[in-house]
């Protein structure tokens, strides 16, 4: 037996550690893909930015420092009223408080709202109405917050948004240009979470009423319908 041979377990642990260090240090890659939008400004394009960085949830929740970023973000979360107390409060007490504006898009019901900032969508509460809730969230931003936010982010209620990562990515983009930031599937945008720049919101929201561009009723798969718009 060669006593100078390094045990295989130590070698494996060393290379595993190296891989994690290199993976942790690599920069987020931006894959820019343009697609045309059919609205009043035919020369404009919404630029898609693929956002799929490694997820790293901190061991301890620390509020986002006010001086960390100048980017102003509105976050909205479509949610069922029965989930206000668990999913809603969990978001509100953690990453949601790091948004400049946070709203939960729900419907009026007998469920307690637990102090959440809820906006009421007037359609029947149903999973099939997620498209209606999504349009409602972007419409609210368009009507009330265009002079106060740079980006509007839609997030499902079963996701955790790491705001530091989001701000670092958005800092590379101009909100006065039409950008969509999210994970791109082959035929549609993944609906778990995505962001639209202020310019993109101004382009997309008017199209919600145009049946030749967007689905104008309340039904449909939200991620697929947003991709169509």
N, C-alpha and C positions, 0 to 999 in steps of 0.2 A: 504493500500500500504506500502510495506517495503522500507523505505527511505535508508536503508543500502545496498540494492541490487545494484550491479554494472550494469549499462546499458549494454544491449546486444551488442550495437555498439562498446563500448570500449573494451569489451572482445574479440569480433571478430577482431578488429584492432590489439590488442596485440598479439593474436596467429598468425595472418597473418604476422606481423613483425618478430616474432620468426622464422617462416618458411623460410622467405626470408633470414634472417641472417644465419640460418643453411645451407640453400641451397647454399648461396654465399661462405661459408667457406669450403664446402666439397672439397676434393681433386679429381682430375680427375682420374677415374679408367681406368686401362689398361687391356683390354681383349686380350690376345695374342693367336692367332690362326695360326698355321703353315699350309702351303700348298706347295706341291712339285712343282718344276719347271723343265721343260724338256730342259736342255741345256747341255753345255759341262762339267758342274760340277754336276753330279747327286747326290753327297752327300750334296750339298748346299740346303738350304731352305730359302725362303723369309718369314719372320715372319710378319704377319699382326697385326697392333696395331689399335684398334678401337678408333677413335677420335671424340667424340661427346660432348664436354663440353658446359656449358651454355654460350650463346653468350652475350657479354657485350661490346657495342660500347661506347667509352669514349665521354663525352660531348664536349671535345675540342681536336682537333688533335695535338699531340705532337710528333715530330720526335723521332725515336728510338735512345737512347743513344748508342754511338759507343762502350762503355765499358759494355753495358748490357749483351752481350753474345759473346762468341768466335765462335759460330756456324756460318758457312758460307752457305748462302742459295741462290740458283738461283730460281727465280720465272718466270714462263712463262704463258701467258694468250692467248688462242685462241680467236680471235676477228674478226668480220666482218669489212671491211674498212669503211663502213658508220657509224660505232660506235666509230671510233677513237676520235671524238671530244667530246663526252659526257662520255661514259663508260670508254674509254681509258684514257682521261685526268683526270677523277675522280680517277681512280686507281693510275695513275702516281703521282698525287698531294697529295695522302694520303698514304695508306698502302704500295703501290708499291715502294715508295722511301726507305722503310725500308729493302728491299731485297738487298743483296750484288750485285746481278745481276738481272735485270728485262728486259724481252723481251715480245713483243706482236707478236703473230704468225698470220700474215695476208697474203694477196695476193696483188700484184701490182694492182693499180686502179687509178682512177682520183680523188678520195677523198683525201683531205688534211690530212696529218699525224699528224699535230699539235705538232711537235717536239718529237714524241714518238719513242722509240727504237724498230723499227719494223723489224722482220725477215720475208722474203717472202717465203711462201710455193708455190711451182710451180703448184699445182693442182687447178682445177676450184673452185671458191668461191661457197661453198654450205654447208648447214647444214649437209648434208650426208657425207661431207669430214672432219668432226671433227677428225676422227680417223687418217687421214693423218696429220693434224696439230699437234695432240698430239705426234705422232711418230717423227715428225720433231723437236719438242721442245726437246724431250729427246735425239734425235740423235745429236742435236747441243751441248747439254751439254756433251754428251759422246765424241764428236770430239774435243771440245775446252776448256772445263772447269773442267775436272776431277781432276786436280791438284789444283784447286782454290775453289772448293765448297765441302761441306759435304753432302748436301741434295739438291734435285731438286723437286720443288713444282709446280704442275699444278693447275691452278685456273681458273674457269669460270669467264667471265667478268661481271657477275651480282652478284658477291660475295664480301664480305668484309672480309679480312683476318686479324685477330688480332695477330700481330707478337709476342707480349709478351707471349701469350698463346702457340703459336707454338714453340717458343724457349724453353719454360719451359718443354714442352712435349718431344721435340727432345733431350734435354739435358740428358734424362734418357736412351737414346739409343746410340749405337755405330755405326757410319756411315760406319765402316769397316765390319759390319755385314749386311746381306741382309734384310732390313726392308722395309715394306710398311706401311704407316700411313694414315688412312682414315676411313671413315664410311663404315662399311660392311653391305650390304644388304644380304638377304638370299642366292641369287645366283650370286651376282656380287658386285663390288666395286662402291659406289656412285661417280659419276663423277664430282660433284661440285668442290671439291678440295681434293687433296691427295699428299703425299710426298713419294719419293723413296730415300733411302740412296744411297751414292756413290756406294757401293757394289752392291745394287739391280740394279742400272742403268747399271753397267758393265755387269750384267747378262742378263737383259731384252733386251737391245738395239740390241745385236747380234741376238737375237731370232726374231726380226722384219722381218728378211729375211728368216726365216725358216717356210714354210707353214704348217709343221706338228705341230708347236707350236703356231704361231701367224697368223693372217690374214695379207697377204703381200700387198694387194691392198689398195686403199685409202678410200674405203667405209666401212660402218658398224657403229654400235653404239659404241662410243668411250669407255664408261665405261664397256660395256660387253666385248669388244675386249681386253681391258687391263686386265680384270679379267681372260680371257682365257689364255693370255700370262703368 
